[in-house]
Amino acid sequence: MDAFTESTFGELNAEDYDDLHDPGTTEDTVALISEVAGDGRILELAIGTGRVALPLARRGHSVTGIEGSPLMVEKLREKPGSERISVKVGDFADVAVDGRFDHVFLVYNTLFNLQSQADQLRCFRNVAARLNDGGTFLVEAFVPDFSAFTDGQRVSTRYLDRGSVFLEAVVHDPVCQLLEFQRIRITEAGTRLVPLRLRYAWPSEIDLMARLAGLTLDARWGGWHREPFDAGSSMHVSLYRKPQPAAG
């Protein structure tokens, strides 16, 4: 599969992103992030079209965003209230924005869009450098599950009606921890292919990245309602904190 850059996802998905990528958890996501962030300054990595940032801004939070795709930012700017959000276009792993923040978040499995362990660790380190002492970094990600794979691959039906079918084919590379997706959208107008590559990480590996960046795990939940995280959890919401300096 051709190389992905920070703008590739938006180039492939911006046009119909809001219609096809609604996880159904936005209200709960916003509520928890709002509670965790309090009155602090917020930074969203991979802000996209503003699914989470815009409701946070409407609640009165100060929100800044980073987004790799100018096309996604254009979609964000079409929405009411977007003028209250400052957005920097660039690689979110660089966290190349001015100032410091009290809370940073990265949701909807987007950490895995960084396709190497080195890039994921770079993201954690740059987040830590931008956090105020005592600040938090919230990450939402799926827990890898290969029970539906056969011979390292899976094909599934994502959507089906009388006029269309959306299929998803995935190949798993366990050595590099890569999932190579091809999403096939067949409609009466024709066929469209939307590729995706993710580098997954287990929760324990993500914890290690955080520790190497100087962050500590403050809480982990199995969902946005603070459900307990256990062996049956399919996803996790993990909150990392930058420690306060020791008193002199």
N, C-alpha and C positions, 0 to 999 in steps of 0.2 A: 504494500500500500504506500502511496506517495507520502512524503513528509508532511506533517501538520505543523503549522505555525500558530502564534497566538491569535491570528485573525481568521484562521481556517473555519473554525466552528461557526462564526458569524456569517461568513461568506456562504456556507452551506445551509444555514438554518434561520437567518434573520427574517426572511420574508414571511414565514408562517410560524415563527417560534412561539408566540403567545398562544396560538391555537393548538399546537401539537405538544407542548412541553409544560403543561400545567400539572404539577404533582398532587394537587388537591390539598396541600398542607399550608398554603400561604398564610391564612389567618392565624393558625397556631404558631407558625414560624415567627411571624411579626410580633405576636404577643410575648413569646419567650425572649426574643432578642431585645425587645423594648424593656422588659423587666430586668434582664441582665445588665443592659447598658446604662439604665438610669438616665442621669443628666449628662453623661460623658459624651465625648466626641467619637463618632462612629465612622469606620472605614469598611466598605464592602469590596472584597476582591471578586472580580468577574461580575460586575453589576448587571450586565446584560441589558434587558429592556426595562429594568426597574421593578420587577415583580415584587421584591421585598423592600427595596430602598424607598420607593414612592410611598407606600403605606407608613413606613417609619417616619418619613419626612412629614406626612400629614399629622402624625402624632406629636410633632414638635421637635423631633430629634434633629441634630446637626449631622448630616450624612454626606460623606465624600465617597466616590467610587473610582475603581480602576477597571478598564475593559479593553480587551485586545482587539475588538472588532469595531471599526468606525460604523459599520452598518447597524450593529446592535445599538450603538449610541444614538444613531439617527432615529431608530424606533423609540428609544427612551425619550428623546427630545420632542417627539410628536405628542406626548402625553401631558395632561394638565399637572402642574406642580413640579415638573422636571427642572424648572429654572431655579428651584431652591437647592438643587444637588450639583455639586462640582464634580466633574468626571474627567479623569486623565486617561488618554488612550495609550496603552502599552502593555507589556507582559506583566500580568498580575504578580508573578513570582518575584519580580524586582521590587515591588512595593515602592515605586519611584514617585512619591508624592511628598509635598512639603508638610512640615509640622509633625506633631505626634498625636497619638490617639489613645483613647481609654478603652476602646473596644473595636476589634477587627473580626469580621466573620466571612466564611467561605462555605456556601451551602450547595445542596443538590449535586453531590458527588464531584464537584468541579475540581477539587484537589487532584483527582485522578486524570484530569486533562493534561497535567504535567507528566510527561511520558518517560521520566527516569527518576530514580530515587534521588539523584543529585539535585534535580530541579525541585523536587518536593521539599527536600531539606533546605535548599536555598530559600524557598518561600517561607519556611518556618523561621529561619534566621533573620530574614529581612522584616518579617512581621515583628519579631522580638525587638529589633532595632527601632521600630516605629511606635512601639507601645510605651506608654507611661508606666512607671513602677506601679504594680498592683493591677495593671490593665489585663484584659482577657482576650483570648482568641477562640472563637467558636467555629467548629468544623462539623458539617453533616456529611456522612458518607455511608455507602452500603457496606455490609459485611459480605465478603466474597463467598459464593455458594455455587459449587459445580455439580450439584446433584442431578441437574437436568442435562448435563453434557454427556455425550458419548464419543469416545475417541477424540476428545479435546475440541468438540464442536457442538453447536446447538442451532436449531432453526425453530422459530416460533412465530405465531400469528399475533400481531399487536392490535390490529383493527380489521374488521370485516363488515361490509354491508353489500347491498345488491350491486352497487356500482364501483366498488373499490376494495382493495385488500392491501394492508401494510404488513410486510414480513420483515423479520429480523434474523439475519444469519451472523453467528459469532464464532470465531476461532480463538482458542486459548493457547497462549504460549506461557507455560508455567515457569520457564527459566527466567524470562524477563518480566514476568507478572503482567503480561500484556493481554488485553482483550481487543481483538480486531473485529469491528462491527461493519456490516453492510446492511443498511436499512432500505428495503425495496418498497416503493410506493407505486402501486399499479392502479390506475384509474382509467376511465373512458378516454381521457385526454392523452394517455400514454404512460410510460414508465419513468420513474425518477429514482436514482441511486443516491443515498446520503451516507457516506462512510463516517466512521468514528473510531478513534483509537483511545483506549484508556489504560493507564498503568495503575492497577489496583494495589492497595496496601492493607494489611491486616491491622486491626486496632492496636495491637502491641507494637507493630512497626511504627505506626503514627506516633504513639507515645514516645518511642525512642527518638524520633525526629524532634519532637518537642523538647525532650530533655537535652539533646545536643544543642538546641537553640537557646537553652536557659529557661524554658518554660516548664511548669509542672501541671499535671492533670488535676483539675479542681473538681470536676464532676463528669460523669458519663451516664447518659440516659438511652433507653431503647426507642425513644420517640419524642415528639415535641410536647407531649403532656407529662414529661419527666417519668415515663414508664421505666421500671427497672431494666437494666441491660443484663441479659443472660445468654445462655447458649442458644436459645431459640430466636434471638433478635436478628432481624434481617438488615437493620441499619442502626447507626448510632449518632447521637448528638453529643459531641465531646467538647468540654470547656477547659481551656488551658489558661494559666495565669502567669504573668511575669511577677516574680516575688518582689516584695518591698525590700529595700536594702536593710541590712542589719543595723540596729541602733549602735552608734559609736560610743 
